[in-house]
Amino acid sequence: MNIVFIHQTFPAQFGHIASYLAKTHGFRCTFVSQAPPGFDDGVERVQYALRGGATEATHYSSRSFESAVWHSHAVFDALKARPDLRPDLVVGHSGYLNTAYLRELTDCPIVNYFEYYYHTSGADMDYRPEFPNPEANRLRAHARNAVLLLDLEACDLGYSPTAWQRDRLPWTYRPKVRVIFDGVDTAVWRPQPGRPRRFGRFAVADGVKLVSYVSRGMESIRGFDLFMRAANVVCRRRADVHFVVVGDDRVCYGGDAEFTGNQSFKEWVLARDEYDLSRFHFTGTLPPGELADLFAVTDLHVYLTVPFVLSWSLMNALACGATVLASDTAPVREMIRDGENGLLTDFFDVEAMADRIEQVLDRPADYRHLGQNGAAMIRESYSLEACLPRMLHLYQDAVTVRKVRTQATG
């Protein structure tokens, strides 16, 4: 089979499945993205080049759609210039761009990855009333769904990584969208029992308890401010705890800059209380190996999110056997059962969060079975070994669906 994967970046969500199919099944796999052309792990990279995009003159609500159109047209041009590819299947990430244009090049089956469908209530946009979304953002949310709607209509089958994310889609289209997680590489993200208490250049001193927090950016949507407040409560109660914060000082999602002015969200949070910064370690982004080492030695990993796209970091922490304390929000409850494979806490209750952190730090060994259960869950249900065969089955079914549809319409 000849499969073309399409995403703005490489390898993104499709790198593992492309390599798996190329090496294990002998498929011809091509990855179209903005990355330079070449070959990687049996996969050919084809580069597409943008010729334009949204500007300040573009209506605020339609900027995402305008940019997606330019990306989609650039992909169309890149594949038009490669008639030798002749795909048997196209797999694309809907949201960054759409695959509907490719119907003018090929009649092959199309599978789309649907990550997030925006709603102005009942999810990320209104979950934190102390950070209200302006009217312009609420209006824009409706237009941001346009690319997904095009692909939901045009694709043969689709998939979302979690049931909660799938169920955000309009009910009309849900029957054609399956739930398949991206897959966790358990060769990287795995327990390391007996590992010395160090990660990268950091060594954990004897007697020190370690609490970790990981996010791409330090922002309200991932509860950075609430974590810092809870951590500060714990810090004042006891002298034996240090906190490791992994991620960049930036906002990836949401409109935090509208509240912080010239300050970053991290600076805004730190200015609102007094912190003993000698016990807070801001590492920036860590490479996967060092982050896996941190998960292996942390006494407690804290993961917070409003109802939004679930972070890979939660799944990776579970895979490493870390004891996890996470927000009691819908996407998280799909993965964590309180007291069975992790702990849940009210997203907004800082004192309760601090109390649960202390409970674990008082008796870390009493909670290690939660991490062991979490690692087992990942291996059994969310590892690459579990997810990639499901993905292949989806692709094969898409071929069948397209064939039946073609025969039915003559």
TITOR-673972 format. One record per residue (C-alpha): residue in one letter; x, y, z; chain. Coordinates in Angstrom, 2 decimals, padded with zeros to 5 digits. Layout:
! residues N
a,X,Y,Z,A
...
This chain:
! residues 410
m,000.00,000.00,000.00,A
n,001.15,003.54,-000.77,A
i,000.19,006.00,001.99,A
v,000.68,009.78,002.02,A
f,000.67,011.48,005.44,A
i,000.07,015.23,005.65,A
h,000.86,017.56,008.55,A
q,002.42,021.01,008.93,A
t,005.33,019.54,010.92,A
f,007.30,016.30,010.92,A
p,006.99,013.77,012.57,A
a,004.05,015.06,014.68,A
q,001.27,012.50,015.26,A
f,002.07,010.43,012.16,A
g,005.78,009.69,012.47,A
h,005.44,006.44,014.44,A
i,002.72,004.92,012.28,A
a,004.52,005.87,009.04,A
s,007.78,004.24,010.19,A
y,005.93,001.20,011.54,A
l,004.11,000.58,008.25,A
a,007.24,001.14,006.17,A
k,009.42,-001.20,008.23,A
t,006.92,-003.83,009.39,A
h,004.60,-004.08,006.41,A
g,006.75,-002.83,003.54,A
f,004.34,000.00,002.70,A
r,005.54,002.99,000.73,A
c,005.05,005.90,003.15,A
t,005.47,009.55,002.21,A
f,005.20,012.44,004.66,A
v,004.24,015.85,003.24,A
s,005.10,018.73,005.57,A
q,007.12,021.95,005.78,A
a,010.19,019.98,006.86,A
p,013.08,019.77,004.37,A
p,012.89,016.92,001.85,A
g,014.76,013.68,002.47,A
f,014.31,010.24,003.99,A
d,013.78,009.34,007.64,A
d,013.38,005.80,009.02,A
g,012.04,004.44,005.75,A
v,009.73,007.41,005.12,A
e,010.23,009.92,002.30,A
r,009.76,013.55,003.30,A
v,008.21,015.86,000.70,A
q,008.26,019.57,001.45,A
y,005.48,021.99,000.66,A
a,006.07,025.74,000.43,A
l,003.66,028.44,001.50,A
r,002.99,031.38,-000.79,A
g,000.86,033.43,001.58,A
g,-001.24,033.48,004.71,A
a,-003.48,035.54,006.95,A
t,-002.50,039.14,007.67,A
e,-003.66,041.87,010.03,A
a,-006.10,042.92,007.30,A
t,-007.77,039.49,007.38,A
h,-010.89,039.37,009.54,A
y,-009.92,038.14,013.01,A
s,-012.47,035.31,012.88,A
s,-011.23,033.96,009.55,A
r,-007.45,034.13,010.04,A
s,-007.16,030.47,011.02,A
f,-009.21,029.45,008.01,A
e,-007.23,031.75,005.70,A
s,-003.94,030.22,006.84,A
a,-005.34,026.70,006.53,A
v,-006.37,027.42,002.94,A
w,-002.84,028.51,002.06,A
h,-001.38,025.38,003.68,A
s,-003.96,023.19,001.94,A
h,-003.23,024.73,-001.45,A
a,000.51,024.33,-000.91,A
v,000.01,020.63,-000.15,A
f,-002.11,020.32,-003.28,A
d,000.69,021.89,-005.36,A
a,003.36,019.67,-003.78,A
l,001.42,016.49,-004.56,A
k,000.43,017.68,-008.01,A
a,004.15,018.02,-008.76,A
r,004.67,014.38,-007.70,A
p,002.33,012.30,-009.90,A
d,004.59,009.30,-009.22,A
l,003.25,009.01,-005.67,A
r,-000.23,007.81,-006.69,A
p,-001.45,007.19,-003.09,A
d,-003.75,004.35,-002.14,A
l,-004.63,006.30,001.01,A
v,-004.17,009.85,002.33,A
v,-003.96,010.56,006.07,A
g,-004.14,014.20,007.15,A
h,-004.29,016.29,010.32,A
s,-007.48,018.32,010.13,A
g,-007.30,021.69,011.81,A
y,-003.93,022.86,010.54,A
l,-005.00,022.25,006.96,A
n,-007.61,020.26,005.09,A
t,-007.45,017.43,002.60,A
a,-010.61,018.32,000.67,A
y,-008.59,019.86,-002.20,A
l,-006.95,016.51,-002.81,A
r,-010.23,015.14,-004.17,A
e,-009.24,017.02,-007.34,A
l,-006.05,014.94,-007.58,A
t,-007.09,011.48,-006.42,A
d,-010.14,009.43,-005.65,A
c,-008.32,007.34,-003.04,A
p,-009.65,007.00,000.53,A
i,-008.93,009.83,002.96,A
v,-008.56,009.48,006.73,A
n,-008.43,012.60,008.90,A
y,-007.17,013.12,012.43,A
f,-009.61,015.31,014.40,A
e,-007.97,016.81,017.45,A
y,-010.28,019.53,018.72,A
y,-013.64,021.03,017.81,A
y,-014.25,024.37,019.52,A
h,-017.25,025.19,021.71,A
t,-017.80,028.52,023.43,A
s,-019.27,026.86,026.53,A
g,-018.65,023.68,028.45,A
a,-014.94,023.40,027.66,A
d,-011.76,025.46,027.61,A
m,-013.25,028.81,026.65,A
d,-015.45,029.33,029.71,A
y,-013.92,026.98,032.29,A
r,-011.92,029.72,034.01,A
p,-014.28,032.66,034.64,A
e,-011.40,034.68,036.15,A
f,-009.90,034.73,032.64,A
p,-012.98,035.55,030.50,A
n,-012.66,035.22,026.76,A
p,-013.41,038.41,024.83,A
e,-016.38,038.44,022.46,A
a,-014.03,038.39,019.46,A
n,-012.56,035.07,020.61,A
r,-015.97,033.53,021.13,A
l,-017.04,034.55,017.64,A
r,-013.79,033.28,016.15,A
a,-014.30,029.85,017.73,A
h,-017.19,029.12,015.37,A
a,-015.11,029.99,012.31,A
r,-012.15,027.94,013.53,A
n,-014.23,024.80,013.09,A
a,-014.65,025.40,009.36,A
v,-011.65,023.29,008.31,A
l,-012.77,020.37,010.46,A
l,-016.27,020.54,009.01,A
l,-014.88,020.40,005.47,A
d,-012.85,017.31,006.35,A
l,-015.61,015.66,008.36,A
e,-017.76,015.84,005.25,A
a,-015.09,014.81,002.74,A
c,-013.17,012.07,004.57,A
d,-014.04,008.39,004.45,A
l,-013.14,007.75,008.09,A
g,-011.50,009.72,010.87,A
y,-010.13,009.31,014.34,A
s,-009.54,011.26,017.55,A
p,-007.08,010.38,020.32,A
t,-009.64,010.28,023.15,A
a,-013.38,009.70,023.45,A
w,-013.84,013.13,025.02,A
q,-012.20,014.81,022.01,A
r,-014.24,012.71,019.57,A
d,-017.45,013.57,021.39,A
r,-016.83,017.29,020.92,A
l,-017.53,016.79,017.20,A
p,-021.05,017.33,015.82,A
w,-023.08,014.20,016.52,A
t,-023.89,013.80,012.80,A
y,-020.26,012.91,012.04,A
r,-019.28,010.91,015.11,A
p,-020.14,007.50,013.62,A
k,-017.36,007.89,011.05,A
v,-014.76,008.92,013.66,A
r,-013.06,006.30,015.86,A
v,-011.09,006.71,019.08,A
i,-007.44,005.70,018.66,A
f,-004.66,007.22,020.74,A
d,-001.43,008.30,019.05,A
g,000.57,005.66,020.92,A
v,003.23,005.95,023.64,A
d,006.76,004.79,022.85,A
t,007.37,002.59,025.89,A
a,010.98,002.04,024.84,A
v,011.51,005.69,025.90,A
w,008.72,006.23,028.42,A
r,009.10,003.36,030.88,A
p,009.66,002.72,034.59,A
q,013.28,002.66,035.77,A
p,013.20,001.03,039.21,A
g,016.31,001.63,041.27,A
r,017.45,004.52,039.11,A
p,019.79,007.01,040.87,A
r,017.89,010.19,041.72,A
r,019.16,012.42,038.95,A
f,018.03,013.65,035.55,A
g,020.27,015.47,033.10,A
r,022.61,017.69,035.10,A
f,020.28,017.76,038.10,A
a,020.97,015.53,041.12,A
v,018.38,015.18,043.86,A
a,019.93,015.53,047.31,A
d,019.28,012.91,049.97,A
g,016.12,013.61,051.94,A
v,014.65,015.89,049.28,A
k,011.14,015.18,048.02,A
l,010.55,015.99,044.36,A
v,007.35,017.25,042.72,A
s,007.25,017.73,038.93,A
y,005.02,019.75,036.61,A
v,005.27,019.67,032.80,A
s,003.61,021.78,030.13,A
r,004.62,023.14,026.72,A
g,003.91,026.63,028.03,A
m,003.21,028.21,031.40,A
e,-000.42,029.23,031.01,A
s,-003.82,029.28,032.63,A
i,-005.30,026.57,030.41,A
r,-002.86,024.10,032.01,A
g,-003.35,025.52,035.51,A
f,000.20,026.83,035.92,A
d,-000.95,029.57,038.30,A
l,-002.93,027.12,040.44,A
f,-000.03,024.66,040.57,A
m,002.32,027.42,041.71,A
r,-000.09,028.55,044.42,A
a,-000.52,024.98,045.71,A
a,003.23,024.38,045.51,A
n,003.86,027.53,047.51,A
v,001.50,026.35,050.24,A
v,003.44,023.08,050.46,A
c,006.76,024.92,050.31,A
r,005.82,027.00,053.35,A
r,004.66,023.95,055.31,A
r,007.78,021.85,054.83,A
a,011.46,022.32,054.04,A
d,012.15,018.99,052.35,A
v,010.40,019.55,049.00,A
h,011.64,020.92,045.68,A
f,009.56,021.57,042.57,A
v,010.70,020.98,038.97,A
v,008.78,022.93,036.33,A
v,009.41,021.78,032.75,A
g,008.31,023.90,029.81,A
d,008.84,027.24,028.14,A
d,007.88,030.66,029.40,A
r,005.23,031.18,026.72,A
v,001.51,030.82,026.11,A
c,000.57,028.15,023.58,A
y,-003.19,028.33,024.00,A
g,-005.64,030.97,025.11,A
g,-005.43,034.71,025.65,A
d,-003.41,035.07,028.85,A
a,-001.47,038.00,027.39,A
e,-004.65,040.08,027.53,A
f,-004.46,039.90,031.35,A
t,-000.72,040.09,031.91,A
g,000.16,043.06,029.71,A
n,003.90,043.30,029.16,A
q,004.60,040.40,031.53,A
s,004.71,036.74,030.57,A
f,002.17,034.57,032.39,A
k,005.00,033.10,034.47,A
e,006.16,036.59,035.51,A
w,002.56,037.58,036.23,A
v,002.07,034.55,038.49,A
l,005.36,034.98,040.36,A
a,004.60,038.68,040.99,A
r,001.43,037.76,042.87,A
d,003.12,036.00,045.80,A
e,006.47,035.51,047.46,A
y,008.25,032.33,046.37,A
d,011.44,030.70,047.59,A
l,012.81,030.33,044.07,A
s,015.79,028.33,045.34,A
r,013.31,025.44,045.63,A
f,011.67,025.91,042.24,A
h,013.68,024.68,039.26,A
f,012.55,025.97,035.86,A
t,014.31,023.74,033.34,A
g,012.81,024.88,030.06,A
t,011.98,022.10,027.62,A
l,013.79,018.82,028.32,A
p,014.71,016.23,025.67,A
p,012.63,013.03,025.93,A
g,015.35,010.99,027.65,A
e,015.87,013.55,030.43,A
l,012.14,014.02,030.90,A
a,011.67,010.25,031.18,A
d,014.42,010.22,033.82,A
l,012.60,012.96,035.75,A
f,009.33,011.01,035.65,A
a,011.20,007.96,036.92,A
v,012.55,009.71,040.04,A
t,009.81,012.22,040.92,A
d,007.86,011.52,044.09,A
l,004.76,013.10,042.56,A
h,003.87,014.46,039.13,A
v,001.13,017.11,038.99,A
y,-000.88,017.48,035.78,A
l,-003.58,020.13,035.45,A
t,-005.80,021.03,032.52,A
v,-009.14,022.61,031.80,A
p,-011.38,020.52,029.51,A
f,-009.15,020.62,026.45,A
v,-006.80,018.49,024.37,A
l,-005.10,015.95,026.63,A
s,-001.32,016.43,026.87,A
w,001.16,013.76,025.85,A
s,003.04,014.56,029.08,A
l,000.31,012.95,031.18,A
m,000.50,009.72,029.21,A
n,004.30,009.74,029.29,A
a,004.35,010.28,033.06,A
l,001.96,007.36,033.53,A
a,004.08,005.20,031.24,A
c,007.13,005.92,033.40,A
g,005.33,004.74,036.52,A
a,005.14,008.15,038.16,A
t,002.58,008.74,040.87,A
v,000.27,011.30,039.23,A
l,-002.01,013.88,040.81,A
a,-004.22,015.36,038.09,A
s,-007.15,017.71,037.76,A
d,-010.59,016.14,038.06,A
t,-011.63,017.28,034.56,A
a,-013.36,015.28,031.84,A
p,-010.40,014.50,029.54,A
v,-008.30,013.38,032.53,A
r,-011.01,011.12,033.96,A
e,-010.83,009.11,030.76,A
m,-007.31,008.04,031.77,A
i,-007.11,008.26,035.55,A
r,-009.33,006.52,038.08,A
d,-008.82,008.10,041.48,A
g,-007.03,005.76,043.88,A
e,-006.50,003.10,041.22,A
n,-003.89,004.38,038.75,A
g,-003.49,007.95,039.97,A
l,-005.08,010.66,042.09,A
l,-007.58,013.37,041.14,A
t,-008.01,016.81,042.66,A
d,-010.39,019.71,042.12,A
f,-008.84,021.99,039.50,A
f,-009.63,025.18,041.46,A
d,-009.17,024.07,045.09,A
v,-005.60,025.09,045.85,A
e,-005.72,024.05,049.52,A
a,-007.08,020.58,048.68,A
m,-004.39,020.21,045.99,A
a,-001.70,021.15,048.49,A
d,-003.10,018.66,051.02,A
r,-003.01,015.81,048.48,A
i,000.55,016.72,047.49,A
e,001.57,016.51,051.15,A
q,-000.21,013.20,051.65,A
v,001.93,011.66,048.92,A
l,005.14,013.30,050.12,A
d,004.55,012.02,053.65,A
r,004.40,008.39,052.43,A
p,005.60,008.11,048.79,A
a,005.95,004.32,049.00,A
d,002.25,003.97,049.88,A
y,001.30,005.43,046.51,A
r,003.81,003.74,044.21,A
h,001.30,001.05,043.26,A
l,-000.69,003.81,041.52,A
g,002.25,004.48,039.22,A
q,002.72,000.78,038.60,A
n,-000.95,000.49,037.62,A
g,-000.66,003.53,035.38,A
a,002.35,002.08,033.56,A
a,000.50,-001.21,033.08,A
m,-002.51,000.63,031.64,A
i,-000.31,002.43,029.11,A
r,001.42,-000.78,028.03,A
e,-001.85,-002.65,027.61,A
s,-004.02,000.03,025.98,A
y,-002.03,003.08,024.87,A
s,001.44,001.92,023.83,A
l,002.59,001.95,020.21,A
e,002.26,-001.83,020.24,A
a,-001.41,-001.48,021.20,A
c,-002.32,001.54,019.05,A
l,-000.50,001.04,015.73,A
p,-002.36,-002.16,014.76,A
r,-005.65,-000.35,015.46,A
m,-004.49,002.46,013.19,A
l,-003.68,000.03,010.40,A
h,-007.11,-001.55,010.80,A
l,-008.66,001.91,010.45,A
y,-006.72,002.50,007.22,A
q,-007.79,-000.84,005.80,A
d,-011.42,-000.14,006.69,A
a,-011.20,003.25,004.97,A
v,-010.16,001.49,001.75,A
t,-013.18,-000.79,002.04,A
v,-015.54,002.09,002.81,A
r,-014.30,004.04,-000.19,A
k,-014.69,001.04,-002.47,A
v,-018.27,000.39,-001.33,A
r,-019.15,004.07,-001.68,A
t,-017.68,004.24,-005.17,A
q,-019.60,001.16,-006.27,A
a,-022.85,002.51,-004.80,A
t,-022.57,005.84,-006.62,A
g,-021.50,004.24,-009.89,A
